[in-house]
Amino acid sequence: MKQLFLLFYIILSVLVCQSKTLNDSISSSDKAIQRKLVQFSGVVVDSEDLLQVPFTSIMVSNTARGTISDYSGYFSFVARENDTIVFSYIGYKTISFVIPDTLSNPRYSIIQMMNKDTFRLQEIEIYPWPSKEQFKEAFINLDVPDDDYYRAMQNLALAEMRDRRTGSPMGANMNQVYAIQQQQTMLYNSGQLYPTTNLLNPVAWAKFIDSWRKGELKIEK
């Protein structure tokens, strides 16, 4: 009889503990649900010049909820009272803000200032030589090869350039000009019985005499 009573007491105690734990968890979840929703808005600016900080990451701590500020630094999203809002941006210190839980209005706006997390390094001048004297000595004693120079001068010689110009075929540009001239001649002679000749053209005779005086009319051997 005593053993049965002891077993009944143990089972009752376990049921009471489980019921209390369940009530505590339900009450805590109810408190979380009872937290008011807030339309949290604001502008993110630089603390030094008060210029907007665009595209700042704004997240609710320990959650995947949040947003980013637009090009003007403005943001707006739905949060809850007592949420911890984390503002982060590259080059600025991360700042946290807690939404008050004593709000009487479902809308809450702030101006969040961000402090820069950078510092300017001193200017450093890099020289190829430890001192100006060593650079001057190395510059004076520098042995510059002259092979490329003489090769370039030979390629730029007038006789060499003239031979290459006369022996080289027409390029794409000259071929295009020649084709256009042929088309113009065909259009000019279209509808005529015989094509025009330059035997009686004074302009053609003037060009011929000018070329003859300059010695351009030579027979190549």
C-alpha positions as CSV (number, residue, x, y, z in Angstrom):
1,M,0.0,0.0,0.0
2,K,2.8,2.4,0.9
3,Q,4.6,1.6,-2.4
4,L,1.5,2.3,-4.4
5,F,1.1,5.6,-2.6
6,L,4.7,6.6,-3.3
7,L,4.4,5.8,-7.0
8,F,1.2,7.9,-7.2
9,Y,3.0,10.8,-5.5
10,I,6.0,10.6,-8.0
11,I,3.7,10.6,-11.0
12,L,1.7,13.6,-9.7
13,S,4.9,15.6,-9.0
14,V,6.2,15.0,-12.6
15,L,2.9,16.1,-14.1
16,V,2.9,19.3,-12.0
17,C,6.4,20.1,-13.1
18,Q,5.6,19.6,-16.8
19,S,2.5,21.7,-16.5
20,K,4.5,24.5,-14.9
21,T,7.2,24.4,-17.6
22,L,4.6,24.4,-20.3
23,N,2.8,27.4,-18.8
24,D,6.1,29.3,-18.5
25,S,6.9,28.7,-22.2
26,I,3.4,29.7,-23.3
27,S,3.5,32.9,-21.2
28,S,7.0,33.8,-22.6
29,S,5.7,33.3,-26.2
30,D,2.6,35.3,-25.4
31,K,4.8,38.1,-24.2
32,A,6.8,38.0,-27.4
33,I,3.6,38.1,-29.4
34,Q,2.2,40.9,-27.4
35,R,5.1,43.2,-28.3
36,K,3.7,45.9,-30.4
37,L,4.7,46.2,-34.1
38,V,6.4,49.5,-35.0
39,Q,7.0,51.1,-38.4
40,F,10.6,51.9,-37.8
41,S,11.9,54.6,-40.2
42,G,14.8,57.0,-40.3
43,V,17.8,58.5,-42.2
44,V,21.5,57.3,-41.9
45,V,24.0,60.2,-42.0
46,D,27.7,60.7,-41.5
47,S,28.5,62.2,-38.1
48,E,31.1,64.6,-39.4
49,D,29.5,66.3,-42.5
50,L,25.9,65.1,-42.0
51,L,25.9,63.7,-45.6
52,Q,23.7,60.6,-46.2
53,V,25.2,57.2,-46.1
54,P,23.5,55.2,-48.8
55,F,23.0,51.4,-48.9
56,T,23.6,50.9,-45.1
57,S,22.8,47.4,-43.8
58,I,20.1,47.6,-41.1
59,M,19.2,44.3,-39.5
60,V,17.4,43.1,-36.4
61,S,19.9,41.5,-34.1
62,N,20.0,37.6,-34.1
63,T,17.4,37.5,-36.9
64,A,17.2,37.5,-40.7
65,R,14.9,40.5,-40.8
66,G,16.0,44.0,-41.9
67,T,16.6,46.2,-44.9
68,I,19.1,48.6,-46.4
69,S,19.0,52.4,-46.8
70,D,18.4,53.8,-50.2
71,Y,20.5,56.3,-52.2
72,S,19.4,59.1,-49.9
73,G,20.1,57.1,-46.7
74,Y,16.4,56.7,-45.9
75,F,15.0,53.4,-44.6
76,S,11.7,52.0,-43.3
77,F,10.6,48.6,-42.2
78,V,8.4,46.8,-39.7
79,A,10.0,45.9,-36.3
80,R,8.9,45.3,-32.8
81,E,9.3,47.1,-29.5
82,N,12.5,46.3,-27.7
83,D,14.2,45.0,-30.9
84,T,17.9,45.6,-31.2
85,I,18.7,47.2,-34.6
86,V,22.2,46.9,-36.0
87,F,23.6,49.5,-38.4
88,S,26.7,48.5,-40.4
89,Y,28.5,49.9,-43.4
90,I,32.0,49.4,-44.7
91,G,34.3,52.1,-43.4
92,Y,32.1,53.0,-40.5
93,K,31.7,51.6,-36.9
94,T,28.9,49.2,-36.3
95,I,26.2,50.8,-34.2
96,S,23.2,49.2,-32.3
97,F,19.9,50.8,-31.4
98,V,17.2,49.5,-29.2
99,I,13.6,50.4,-30.0
100,P,11.9,51.7,-26.9
101,D,9.1,49.6,-25.4
102,T,7.1,52.6,-24.1
103,L,5.9,53.9,-27.4
104,S,2.4,55.3,-27.7
105,N,2.5,55.6,-31.4
106,P,3.0,52.6,-33.8
107,R,5.5,54.8,-35.9
108,Y,9.0,55.6,-34.7
109,S,11.6,57.6,-36.6
110,I,15.3,58.4,-35.9
111,I,18.3,60.1,-37.5
112,Q,21.2,57.6,-37.1
113,M,24.7,59.0,-37.2
114,M,27.6,56.8,-38.3
115,N,31.2,57.3,-37.2
116,K,34.0,56.6,-39.6
117,D,36.3,53.8,-38.8
118,T,39.2,54.8,-41.0
119,F,42.4,56.7,-40.5
120,R,44.7,58.4,-42.9
121,L,48.2,57.1,-43.4
122,Q,51.2,59.4,-43.7
123,E,52.5,60.1,-47.2
124,I,55.3,57.8,-48.3
125,E,57.7,58.6,-51.2
126,I,59.3,55.6,-52.9
127,Y,62.6,56.1,-54.8
128,P,64.4,53.5,-57.0
129,W,67.7,54.4,-55.3
130,P,68.6,55.0,-51.7
131,S,70.0,58.5,-52.4
132,K,70.1,61.1,-55.2
133,E,73.9,60.6,-55.6
134,Q,73.6,56.9,-56.3
135,F,70.8,57.6,-58.8
136,K,73.0,60.2,-60.6
137,E,76.0,57.8,-60.7
138,A,73.9,54.9,-62.1
139,F,72.2,57.2,-64.6
140,I,75.5,58.5,-66.0
141,N,77.1,55.1,-66.2
142,L,74.0,53.5,-67.7
143,D,75.0,51.4,-70.8
144,V,72.1,51.9,-73.3
145,P,72.3,49.5,-76.3
146,D,72.3,51.2,-79.6
147,D,71.1,48.3,-81.8
148,D,67.5,49.3,-81.7
149,Y,68.3,52.9,-82.5
150,Y,70.3,52.2,-85.6
151,R,67.8,49.7,-86.8
152,A,65.1,52.3,-86.4
153,M,67.1,54.9,-88.3
154,Q,67.7,52.5,-91.2
155,N,64.0,51.8,-91.4
156,L,63.3,55.6,-91.6
157,A,65.8,56.3,-94.3
158,L,64.3,58.1,-97.3
159,A,65.6,55.6,-99.9
160,E,64.4,52.7,-97.9
161,M,60.9,54.2,-97.5
162,R,60.7,55.1,-101.2
163,D,61.5,51.6,-102.2
164,R,59.0,50.1,-99.9
165,R,56.3,52.5,-101.1
166,T,56.8,51.7,-104.7
167,G,57.1,48.0,-104.2
168,S,54.2,47.6,-101.8
169,P,50.7,46.7,-103.2
170,M,47.7,48.9,-102.5
171,G,46.2,48.6,-99.1
172,A,42.6,48.4,-98.1
173,N,42.2,52.2,-98.1
174,M,43.6,52.7,-101.6
175,N,41.5,49.8,-102.9
176,Q,38.4,51.4,-101.5
177,V,39.3,54.7,-103.2
178,Y,39.9,53.0,-106.5
179,A,36.6,51.1,-106.3
180,I,34.7,54.3,-105.6
181,Q,36.4,56.1,-108.5
182,Q,35.4,53.2,-110.9
183,Q,31.8,53.4,-109.7
184,Q,31.7,57.2,-110.2
185,T,33.1,56.7,-113.8
186,M,30.4,54.1,-114.6
187,L,27.7,56.4,-113.3
188,Y,29.1,59.4,-115.2
189,N,29.2,57.4,-118.5
190,S,25.9,55.7,-118.1
191,G,23.5,56.4,-121.0
192,Q,26.2,57.5,-123.4
193,L,27.1,55.7,-126.6
194,Y,30.9,55.9,-126.0
195,P,32.8,56.6,-122.8
196,T,34.5,59.9,-122.4
197,T,38.2,60.2,-123.0
198,N,40.7,62.6,-121.5
199,L,42.5,63.4,-124.8
200,L,40.7,66.7,-125.0
201,N,40.4,67.4,-121.3
202,P,42.6,70.4,-120.3
203,V,42.6,69.4,-116.7
204,A,44.0,66.0,-117.5
205,W,46.7,67.5,-119.8
206,A,47.7,69.9,-117.0
207,K,48.1,67.0,-114.5
208,F,50.2,65.1,-117.1
209,I,52.5,68.1,-117.8
210,D,52.9,68.7,-114.0
211,S,53.8,65.0,-113.4
212,W,56.2,65.1,-116.4
213,R,58.0,68.2,-115.0
214,K,58.4,66.5,-111.6
215,G,59.9,63.4,-113.1
216,E,57.2,61.1,-111.9
217,L,56.7,59.6,-115.3
218,K,59.6,57.1,-115.4
219,I,59.7,53.6,-116.8
220,E,60.7,51.1,-114.2
221,K,63.3,48.6,-115.3
